């Protein structure tokens, strides 16, 4: 927990937030931005910070630039940048899951380039170790799926540390997962806790899994807001302080008090429709309008037969249903665990690889080389 203690000029106070998922189809972008504004007090709070880290998945999907969501995001991004510039706060954004972020945090770099803001900003799409000379701190950044496996990622990190002449860093900002977050389910991308605890002096902050959790000095801040059913726990961000001179550190979980409500209401098998309605009225109506309410009851329960009428009764809520017999687990904890299938490889199409991918498919056709070259140039101009 965050504690008050004497600080030195090496004291480093920072905020870590992740899994914001702007562009989400469930929790609307305008609502998430409103909650971000509430959290930051319309950018009147946290002015004393040394840094803000966005640890991946700022975006939920690739946004079209003609949509209201895109323009609302651009406006909020500029306001965040302006806040950091005014208060001399470092801003670091880590690339998250490729299918979410799509390298879209580069928009920060574009806005800085066309503005007069003086901002200490870095967008980190690859494994990177930063040295903050004024604080005497080494910070490790590890994006999601940085290499083909967690083992290869670890080897690459140790190689970078060796090149810098260090055997430890002070803070780690990551996007991915550790075994403790998924009851020790292991995939090729699951990081090992002891490996990172051995090479990080203070806190290891990791995004991707939406539930706030902790193991030793590994802190999963969880998602900033609720994004689906099964995420009924508190949401928010981590406020931390590290003082290397005194070797003291502390942190606090700051709750997003206006997080979107996703609630599941259980209806017992023996309930009549009148008893079910009484329970639903008492529980649903205490939540803000536009909350997401899921009714869970045995299959063929009478409450489901009246479901269309229930949707009219609670027209200002987002109503859904789930049978108790439905064994599909909630998807609130991890959205993108990649299990290796030797017969199928997922390839993310980017500006850098699209020409190679397309030309490899049509290279053996009767198209002449000059025509193939023209097609390649046209593709690059389009993307």
VOPAGU-2260 file (C-alpha; in pm, 1 decimal, decimal comma):
REM VOPAGU-2260
SITE   aa  ch    i         X         Y         Z
SITE  UNK   A    0       0,0       0,0       0,0
SITE  UNK   A    1     100,9     362,2     -53,7
SITE  UNK   A    2     277,7     499,9     253,4
SITE  UNK   A    3     407,3     840,0     350,6
SITE  UNK   A    4     781,5     850,7     403,1
SITE  UNK   A    5    1067,4    1100,4     365,7
SITE  UNK   A    6    1162,2    1139,2       1,1
SITE  UNK   A    7    1482,8    1231,9    -172,8
SITE  UNK   A    8    1554,8    1382,5    -511,7
SITE  UNK   A    9    1564,7    1020,7    -637,5
SITE  UNK   A   10    1203,2     960,6    -539,6
SITE  UNK   A   11     998,0     849,9    -840,5
SITE  UNK   A   12     617,1     861,3    -824,9
SITE  UNK   A   13     417,0     719,6   -1113,0
SITE  UNK   A   14      79,2     594,5   -1231,0
SITE  UNK   A   15      27,9     269,8   -1424,7
SITE  UNK   A   16    -291,2     215,5   -1621,9
SITE  UNK   A   17    -369,0     -48,2   -1881,3
SITE  UNK   A   18    -639,1    -226,5   -2078,0
SITE  UNK   A   19    -844,1      85,9   -2137,9
SITE  UNK   A   20    -982,0     -60,0   -2461,4
SITE  UNK   A   21   -1097,0     254,2   -2636,6
SITE  UNK   A   22   -1324,4     143,7   -2919,2
SITE  UNK   A   23   -1485,8    -137,5   -2720,0
SITE  UNK   A   24   -1819,6    -249,5   -2862,2
SITE  UNK   A   25   -1967,5    -310,6   -2517,2
SITE  UNK   A   26   -1851,7     -27,3   -2293,7
SITE  UNK   A   27   -1872,2     267,4   -2532,4
SITE  UNK   A   28   -1571,0     488,0   -2596,2
SITE  UNK   A   29   -1749,2     804,5   -2486,1
SITE  UNK   A   30   -1829,6     638,9   -2153,1
SITE  UNK   A   31   -1471,8     516,4   -2099,0
SITE  UNK   A   32   -1339,1     865,5   -2176,6
SITE  UNK   A   33   -1588,4    1015,9   -1930,7
SITE  UNK   A   34   -1459,8     775,2   -1665,6
SITE  UNK   A   35   -1099,8     863,0   -1750,2
SITE  UNK   A   36   -1187,3    1229,4   -1704,3
SITE  UNK   A   37   -1348,5    1153,0   -1368,5
SITE  UNK   A   38   -1045,1     951,1   -1262,6
SITE  UNK   A   39    -803,8    1232,9   -1351,6
SITE  UNK   A   40   -1037,5    1497,9   -1211,3
SITE  UNK   A   41   -1054,2    1651,0   -1559,0
SITE  UNK   A   42    -674,4    1666,8   -1541,6
SITE  UNK   A   43    -656,5    1851,5   -1211,8
SITE  UNK   A   44    -533,3    1546,9   -1012,7
SITE  UNK   A   45    -195,2    1373,1   -1015,2
SITE  UNK   A   46      -8,1    1685,9   -1119,3
SITE  UNK   A   47     284,1    1587,8    -894,4
SITE  UNK   A   48     359,0    1264,5   -1081,3
SITE  UNK   A   49     695,1    1197,3   -1239,5
SITE  UNK   A   50     553,5     960,4   -1501,1
SITE  UNK   A   51     242,0     796,5   -1641,4
SITE  UNK   A   52     272,8     450,2   -1795,5
SITE  UNK   A   53       1,6     304,8   -2017,9
SITE  UNK   A   54      89,8     -64,7   -2007,6
SITE  UNK   A   55     -77,4    -181,5   -2327,6
SITE  UNK   A   56    -421,2    -213,1   -2485,2
SITE  UNK   A   57    -509,4     153,0   -2484,0
SITE  UNK   A   58    -719,1      55,2   -2785,4
SITE  UNK   A   59    -965,5    -230,3   -2824,1
SITE  UNK   A   60    -961,8    -253,1   -3202,2
SITE  UNK   A   61    -843,6     -75,3   -3514,2
SITE  UNK   A   62   -1045,2     247,0   -3529,8
SITE  UNK   A   63   -1173,8     398,2   -3853,7
SITE  UNK   A   64   -1080,2     765,3   -3876,2
SITE  UNK   A   65   -1426,0     869,4   -3994,3
SITE  UNK   A   66   -1598,7     750,6   -3675,3
SITE  UNK   A   67   -1696,4     966,8   -3374,9
SITE  UNK   A   68   -1498,2     728,5   -3151,3
SITE  UNK   A   69   -1176,5     804,7   -3338,2
SITE  UNK   A   70   -1220,1    1180,6   -3307,2
SITE  UNK   A   71   -1314,9    1156,3   -2938,4
SITE  UNK   A   72   -1002,1     949,9   -2877,5
SITE  UNK   A   73    -780,9    1202,7   -3059,3
SITE  UNK   A   74    -920,2    1486,1   -2847,9
SITE  UNK   A   75    -864,9    1292,8   -2522,4
SITE  UNK   A   76    -513,0    1188,1   -2627,2
SITE  UNK   A   77    -418,7    1549,9   -2690,3
SITE  UNK   A   78    -562,6    1655,4   -2353,3
SITE  UNK   A   79    -354,7    1386,1   -2179,2
SITE  UNK   A   80     -43,0    1498,9   -2364,7
SITE  UNK   A   81    -111,0    1861,4   -2276,0
SITE  UNK   A   82    -157,9    1768,0   -1908,8
SITE  UNK   A   83     173,6    1580,9   -1902,7
SITE  UNK   A   84     357,3    1862,4   -2082,5
SITE  UNK   A   85     222,8    2129,6   -1845,1
SITE  UNK   A   86     326,1    1933,1   -1537,5
SITE  UNK   A   87     656,4    1793,5   -1668,3
SITE  UNK   A   88     526,7    1434,4   -1645,4
SITE  UNK   A   89     692,9    1167,4   -1855,2
SITE  UNK   A   90     447,4     973,4   -2069,3
SITE  UNK   A   91     524,5     619,0   -2179,1
SITE  UNK   A   92     293,1     398,3   -2385,0
SITE  UNK   A   93     362,7      28,7   -2429,5
SITE  UNK   A   94     222,4    -163,4   -2724,3
SITE  UNK   A   95     -28,7    -420,7   -2604,6
SITE  UNK   A   96    -188,9    -715,0   -2779,0
SITE  UNK   A   97    -141,7    -674,7   -3156,3
SITE  UNK   A   98    -508,7    -742,3   -3232,5
SITE  UNK   A   99    -607,6    -459,8   -2995,1
SITE  UNK   A  100    -354,4    -177,9   -3020,9
SITE  UNK   A  101    -253,9    -221,1   -3387,2
SITE  UNK   A  102      34,1      26,0   -3332,1
SITE  UNK   A  103    -225,5     301,7   -3294,7
SITE  UNK   A  104     -39,0     469,2   -3003,9
SITE  UNK   A  105     181,6     612,8   -3279,0
SITE  UNK   A  106     -86,7     881,0   -3303,9
SITE  UNK   A  107      78,6    1038,0   -2996,1
SITE  UNK   A  108     399,1    1083,3   -3197,1
SITE  UNK   A  109     204,0    1235,5   -3486,1
SITE  UNK   A  110      27,7    1485,0   -3259,1
SITE  UNK   A  111     353,3    1584,3   -3091,9
SITE  UNK   A  112     503,4    1644,1   -3435,0
SITE  UNK   A  113     230,8    1890,4   -3535,4
SITE  UNK   A  114     200,7    2063,1   -3197,2
SITE  UNK   A  115     415,6    2297,0   -2989,1
SITE  UNK   A  116     403,0    2070,6   -2684,0
SITE  UNK   A  117     728,6    2005,3   -2501,4
SITE  UNK   A  118     665,6    1651,8   -2382,4
SITE  UNK   A  119     895,3    1371,9   -2267,0
SITE  UNK   A  120     718,5    1092,7   -2453,0
SITE  UNK   A  121     806,4     743,4   -2569,9
SITE  UNK   A  122     599,8     484,5   -2755,2
SITE  UNK   A  123     746,7     139,9   -2697,8
SITE  UNK   A  124     649,5    -128,9   -2952,8
SITE  UNK   A  125     945,8    -357,3   -2876,6
SITE  UNK   A  126    1146,8    -481,5   -2578,7
SITE  UNK   A  127    1333,5    -181,8   -2443,4
SITE  UNK   A  128    1534,8     -78,7   -2138,1
SITE  UNK   A  129    1532,0     289,9   -2049,3
SITE  UNK   A  130    1768,9     462,4   -1809,1
SITE  UNK   A  131    1632,4     766,7   -1625,9
SITE  UNK   A  132    1954,3     938,3   -1529,7
SITE  UNK   A  133    1799,4    1198,3   -1299,0
SITE  UNK   A  134    1636,5     920,5   -1091,7
SITE  UNK   A  135    1909,8     659,2   -1139,5
SITE  UNK   A  136    1645,5     409,5   -1253,2
SITE  UNK   A  137    1645,5     140,5   -1518,5
SITE  UNK   A  138    1298,8      62,2   -1654,7
SITE  UNK   A  139    1225,6    -250,6   -1858,5
SITE  UNK   A  140     944,1    -251,4   -2114,7
SITE  UNK   A  141     802,4    -578,6   -2251,1
SITE  UNK   A  142     510,4    -562,4   -2497,3
SITE  UNK   A  143     271,7    -850,6   -2555,9
SITE  UNK   A  144     397,5   -1128,4   -2783,1
SITE  UNK   A  145     734,4    -951,7   -2805,0
SITE  UNK   A  146     891,8   -1265,2   -2953,4
SITE  UNK   A  147     767,8   -1610,7   -3047,5
SITE  UNK   A  148     782,3   -1730,4   -2684,5
SITE  UNK   A  149     830,1   -1614,3   -2326,9
SITE  UNK   A  150    1156,9   -1807,6   -2317,0
SITE  UNK   A  151    1294,8   -1622,2   -2618,6
SITE  UNK   A  152    1175,2   -1292,6   -2472,8
SITE  UNK   A  153    1364,8   -1359,8   -2149,1
SITE  UNK   A  154    1683,3   -1444,6   -2339,2
SITE  UNK   A  155    1653,7   -1122,7   -2539,8
SITE  UNK   A  156    1605,0    -915,8   -2222,9
SITE  UNK   A  157    1910,9   -1070,4   -2058,0
SITE  UNK   A  158    2113,5   -1000,5   -2370,9
SITE  UNK   A  159    2009,4    -633,5   -2361,6
SITE  UNK   A  160    2095,8    -610,7   -1992,7
SITE  UNK   A  161    2436,3    -763,7   -2061,9
SITE  UNK   A  162    2496,5    -507,2   -2338,8
SITE  UNK   A  163    2418,1    -230,5   -2086,9
SITE  UNK   A  164    2646,1    -383,3   -1824,4
SITE  UNK   A  165    2365,8    -443,6   -1572,7
SITE  UNK   A  166    2217,2    -756,8   -1418,5
SITE  UNK   A  167    1902,7    -595,2   -1279,6
SITE  UNK   A  168    1650,9    -325,8   -1365,1
SITE  UNK   A  169    1445,9    -128,6   -1114,0
SITE  UNK   A  170    1092,6    -130,4   -1258,1
SITE  UNK   A  171     926,1    -338,8   -1529,1
SITE  UNK   A  172     626,6    -234,0   -1739,6
SITE  UNK   A  173     480,0    -533,8   -1922,8
SITE  UNK   A  174     183,1    -657,9   -2121,8
SITE  UNK   A  175     121,1   -1030,8   -2109,5
SITE  UNK   A  176      68,2   -1280,6   -1832,3
SITE  UNK   A  177     227,1   -1474,8   -1551,0
SITE  UNK   A  178     121,4   -1821,4   -1444,3
SITE  UNK   A  179     -28,4   -1708,1   -1112,1
SITE  UNK   A  180    -287,7   -1500,3   -1298,3
SITE  UNK   A  181    -440,0   -1805,7   -1469,1
SITE  UNK   A  182    -406,6   -2070,0   -1198,1
SITE  UNK   A  183     -71,1   -2169,6   -1346,2
SITE  UNK   A  184    -207,3   -2246,8   -1692,2
SITE  UNK   A  185     104,2   -2227,0   -1908,4
SITE  UNK   A  186     127,9   -2128,7   -2274,3
SITE  UNK   A  187     431,8   -2044,3   -2483,1
SITE  UNK   A  188     376,0   -1678,0   -2391,1
SITE  UNK   A  189     340,2   -1726,6   -2012,9
SITE  UNK   A  190     617,3   -1548,4   -1821,2
SITE  UNK   A  191     784,5   -1711,2   -1520,9
SITE  UNK   A  192     745,3   -1518,1   -1194,8
SITE  UNK   A  193    1081,1   -1602,8   -1040,0
SITE  UNK   A  194    1273,2   -1507,4   -1355,8
SITE  UNK   A  195    1141,9   -1152,8   -1340,1
SITE  UNK   A  196    1146,4   -1116,0    -962,0
SITE  UNK   A  197    1515,7   -1205,3    -974,9
SITE  UNK   A  198    1601,2    -930,7   -1223,1
SITE  UNK   A  199    1369,6    -646,1   -1110,0
SITE  UNK   A  200    1450,0    -457,8    -788,3
SITE  UNK   A  201    1109,5    -306,1    -722,3
SITE  UNK   A  202     773,2    -343,7    -896,1
SITE  UNK   A  203     673,9    -542,9   -1202,7
SITE  UNK   A  204     355,5    -398,7   -1353,8
SITE  UNK   A  205     170,2    -612,0   -1606,6
SITE  UNK   A  206    -137,5    -554,2   -1818,9
SITE  UNK   A  207    -356,1    -788,6   -2028,6
SITE  UNK   A  208    -543,0    -987,4   -1762,7
SITE  UNK   A  209    -838,4    -772,6   -1660,8
SITE  UNK   A  210    -850,2    -865,2   -1292,1
SITE  UNK   A  211    -635,7    -675,2   -1040,5
SITE  UNK   A  212    -404,1    -921,3    -868,7
SITE  UNK   A  213     -66,7    -941,1    -695,4
SITE  UNK   A  214     213,1   -1191,8    -647,0
SITE  UNK   A  215     512,6   -1075,0    -442,2
SITE  UNK   A  216     626,7    -758,6    -627,9
SITE  UNK   A  217     433,8    -842,6    -945,1
SITE  UNK   A  218     128,9    -618,4    -968,6
SITE  UNK   A  219    -142,2    -672,4   -1227,8
SITE  UNK   A  220    -340,0    -350,9   -1229,3
SITE  UNK   A  221    -628,2    -509,0   -1424,7
SITE  UNK   A  222    -839,4    -319,9   -1673,9
SITE  UNK   A  223    -922,7      44,7   -1610,2
SITE  UNK   A  224   -1295,3      -8,9   -1665,3
SITE  UNK   A  225   -1536,7    -300,0   -1679,1
SITE  UNK   A  226   -1573,0    -436,6   -2028,3
SITE  UNK   A  227   -1783,6    -752,5   -1999,4
SITE  UNK   A  228   -1979,6    -973,5   -1764,5
SITE  UNK   A  229   -1772,6   -1155,5   -1507,4
SITE  UNK   A  230   -1575,9    -836,5   -1436,7
SITE  UNK   A  231   -1768,5    -730,7   -1129,4
SITE  UNK   A  232   -1457,3    -659,3    -919,3
SITE  UNK   A  233   -1320,7    -309,4    -867,2
SITE  UNK   A  234   -1132,9    -149,6   -1156,5
SITE  UNK   A  235    -871,8     124,7   -1162,9
SITE  UNK   A  236    -497,7     190,2   -1179,8
SITE  UNK   A  237    -181,5     166,3    -970,9
SITE  UNK   A  238     -16,8     465,0    -804,4
SITE  UNK   A  239     337,6     375,4    -697,6
SITE  UNK   A  240     644,6     538,5    -550,8
SITE  UNK   A  241    1004,7     419,3    -554,7
SITE  UNK   A  242    1286,5     594,4    -370,2
SITE  UNK   A  243    1612,9     433,2    -469,1
SITE  UNK   A  244    1819,0     646,1    -231,8
SITE  UNK   A  245    1636,2     509,5      72,0
SITE  UNK   A  246    1544,1     176,3     -93,2
SITE  UNK   A  247    1178,7     226,9      -0,9
SITE  UNK   A  248     881,1     157,5    -227,6
SITE  UNK   A  249     504,0     156,0    -192,1
SITE  UNK   A  250     194,7     138,3    -408,4
SITE  UNK   A  251    -180,1     185,7    -391,7
SITE  UNK   A  252    -465,9      58,1    -606,9
SITE  UNK   A  253    -673,9     361,6    -708,2
SITE  UNK   A  254   -1033,6     264,7    -778,5
SITE  UNK   A  255   -1220,9     384,6   -1084,5
SITE  UNK   A  256   -1533,0     477,8    -890,5
SITE  UNK   A  257   -1747,2     534,1   -1199,5
SITE  UNK   A  258   -1659,1     208,7   -1379,9
SITE  UNK   A  259   -1937,1      68,6   -1595,5
SITE  UNK   A  260   -2161,2    -176,5   -1409,7
SITE  UNK   A  261   -2179,5    -536,9   -1531,6
SITE  UNK   A  262   -2391,7    -746,3   -1293,2
SITE  UNK   A  263   -2525,2   -1100,7   -1300,6
SITE  UNK   A  264   -2848,9   -1170,9   -1112,3
SITE  UNK   A  265   -2923,9   -1532,7   -1022,2
SITE  UNK   A  266   -3284,8   -1650,8   -1028,5
SITE  UNK   A  267   -3344,0   -1975,8    -831,7
SITE  UNK   A  268   -3517,7   -2268,0   -1001,4
SITE  UNK   A  269   -3821,4   -2259,1    -773,7
SITE  UNK   A  270   -3897,9   -1887,6    -826,5
SITE  UNK   A  271   -4230,8   -1792,8    -981,7
SITE  UNK   A  272   -4239,9   -1508,9   -1235,1
SITE  UNK   A  273   -4373,0   -1279,0    -963,0
SITE  UNK   A  274   -4084,4   -1364,7    -728,5
SITE  UNK   A  275   -3835,2   -1324,7   -1011,4
SITE  UNK   A  276   -3973,2    -981,3   -1102,0
SITE  UNK   A  277   -3962,8    -871,5    -739,0
SITE  UNK   A  278   -3596,4    -970,6    -713,3
SITE  UNK   A  279   -3507,7    -811,1   -1046,8
SITE  UNK   A  280   -3679,6    -483,6    -953,8
SITE  UNK   A  281   -3495,6    -461,0    -622,2
SITE  UNK   A  282   -3156,4    -531,2    -775,5
SITE  UNK   A  283   -3165,8    -375,4   -1122,9
SITE  UNK   A  284   -3322,2     -44,2   -1029,7
SITE  UNK   A  285   -3048,5      34,9    -776,5
SITE  UNK   A  286   -2790,0      48,1   -1056,9
SITE  UNK   A  287   -2738,8     345,3   -1292,0
SITE  UNK   A  288   -2921,1     339,6   -1622,7
SITE  UNK   A  289   -2721,1     193,1   -1912,0
SITE  UNK   A  290   -2571,5     -70,0   -1679,2
SITE  UNK   A  291   -2526,3    -421,3   -1818,3
SITE  UNK   A  292   -2747,9    -673,0   -1640,0
SITE  UNK   A  293   -2732,5   -1046,6   -1705,6
SITE  UNK   A  294   -3005,6   -1280,4   -1580,6
SITE  UNK   A  295   -2885,7   -1628,9   -1490,5
SITE  UNK   A  296   -3139,3   -1904,8   -1429,6
SITE  UNK   A  297   -3192,2   -2275,9   -1504,3
SITE  UNK   A  298   -3262,6   -2360,0   -1867,3
SITE  UNK   A  299   -3630,5   -2316,0   -1969,0
SITE  UNK   A  300   -3703,8   -2113,8   -1654,7
SITE  UNK   A  301   -4023,3   -1913,6   -1686,6
SITE  UNK   A  302   -3824,1   -1589,3   -1658,8
SITE  UNK   A  303   -3672,3   -1663,8   -1999,2
SITE  UNK   A  304   -4014,9   -1712,5   -2154,9
SITE  UNK   A  305   -4091,2   -1354,6   -2056,5
SITE  UNK   A  306   -3749,5   -1220,0   -2157,8
SITE  UNK   A  307   -3872,7    -988,9   -2436,4
SITE  UNK   A  308   -4115,6    -831,0   -2191,9
SITE  UNK   A  309   -3835,2    -794,3   -1939,3
SITE  UNK   A  310   -3630,0    -601,7   -2195,7
SITE  UNK   A  311   -3919,7    -357,0   -2230,1
SITE  UNK   A  312   -3962,5    -336,1   -1852,6
SITE  UNK   A  313   -3594,7    -245,9   -1808,5
SITE  UNK   A  314   -3560,2     -57,9   -2134,6
SITE  UNK   A  315   -3289,9     175,0   -1998,6
SITE  UNK   A  316   -3060,3    -116,8   -1914,5
SITE  UNK   A  317   -2860,2    -354,1   -2130,6
SITE  UNK   A  318   -3028,6    -684,7   -2052,8
SITE  UNK   A  319   -2894,6   -1030,0   -2143,5
SITE  UNK   A  320   -2936,4   -1387,8   -2022,8
SITE  UNK   A  321   -2725,0   -1693,5   -1952,3
SITE  UNK   A  322   -2838,9   -2044,2   -1864,4
SITE  UNK   A  323   -2686,6   -2208,5   -1558,4
SITE  UNK   A  324   -2618,6   -2513,2   -1776,5
SITE  UNK   A  325   -2408,3   -2305,2   -2013,4
SITE  UNK   A  326   -2057,6   -2430,1   -1937,8
SITE  UNK   A  327   -1880,8   -2165,7   -2145,8
SITE  UNK   A  328   -1670,3   -1969,9   -1900,1
SITE  UNK   A  329   -1676,0   -1594,2   -1874,3
SITE  UNK   A  330   -1413,6   -1425,5   -2088,0
SITE  UNK   A  331   -1322,6   -1150,0   -1847,5
SITE  UNK   A  332    -971,4   -1256,4   -1751,8
SITE  UNK   A  333    -786,3   -1306,7   -2074,5
SITE  UNK   A  334    -891,3   -1237,4   -2427,1
SITE  UNK   A  335    -591,1   -1338,7   -2626,8
SITE  UNK   A  336    -414,1   -1649,1   -2493,6
SITE  UNK   A  337    -229,6   -1790,9   -2789,6
SITE  UNK   A  338    -202,9   -2168,9   -2794,1
SITE  UNK   A  339      46,4   -2292,5   -3047,7
SITE  UNK   A  340    -104,7   -2499,3   -3330,1
SITE  UNK   A  341     161,6   -2639,1   -3561,4
SITE  UNK   A  342     -84,6   -2649,7   -3851,1
SITE  UNK   A  343    -199,5   -2289,3   -3828,2
SITE  UNK   A  344     -14,7   -1963,8   -3774,9
SITE  UNK   A  345    -189,0   -1635,3   -3704,6
SITE  UNK   A  346     -27,9   -1351,7   -3899,7
SITE  UNK   A  347     -99,7    -987,8   -3821,4
SITE  UNK   A  348    -112,2    -789,3   -4146,0
SITE  UNK   A  349      81,3    -462,6   -4121,5
SITE  UNK   A  350     212,2    -191,9   -4351,8
SITE  UNK   A  351     553,6    -356,8   -4335,8
SITE  UNK   A  352     450,0    -707,9   -4441,2
SITE  UNK   A  353     139,1    -668,6   -4659,3
SITE  UNK   A  354     328,0    -657,7   -4990,7
SITE  UNK   A  355     529,7    -970,4   -4911,5
SITE  UNK   A  356     216,7   -1157,1   -4801,5
SITE  UNK   A  357      20,6   -1072,7   -5115,9
SITE  UNK   A  358     303,9   -1117,7   -5364,6
SITE  UNK   A  359     391,7   -1456,5   -5214,1
SITE  UNK   A  360      39,3   -1569,3   -5297,9
SITE  UNK   A  361      40,6   -1447,9   -5659,8
SITE  UNK   A  362     408,9   -1489,0   -5746,0
SITE  UNK   A  363     349,9   -1819,8   -5925,7
SITE  UNK   A  364      69,4   -1687,9   -6145,0
SITE  UNK   A  365     109,8   -1563,4   -6500,0
SITE  UNK   A  366     147,0   -1200,9   -6389,0
SITE  UNK   A  367     470,5   -1054,1   -6523,6
SITE  UNK   A  368     733,4    -910,4   -6289,1
SITE  UNK   A  369     671,2    -547,8   -6396,6
SITE  UNK   A  370     299,8    -586,3   -6332,5
SITE  UNK   A  371     375,3    -742,8   -5994,0
SITE  UNK   A  372     594,4    -443,4   -5909,1
SITE  UNK   A  373     312,8    -202,2   -6006,6
SITE  UNK   A  374      65,8    -393,9   -5791,2
SITE  UNK   A  375     302,9    -380,2   -5493,1
SITE  UNK   A  376     345,6      -2,0   -5527,6
SITE  UNK   A  377     -31,7      45,9   -5550,0
SITE  UNK   A  378     -82,3    -157,3   -5231,9
SITE  UNK   A  379     166,6      57,6   -5037,8
SITE  UNK   A  380      -3,6     375,1   -5155,8
SITE  UNK   A  381    -337,8     244,3   -5032,3
SITE  UNK   A  382    -215,4     141,0   -4688,3
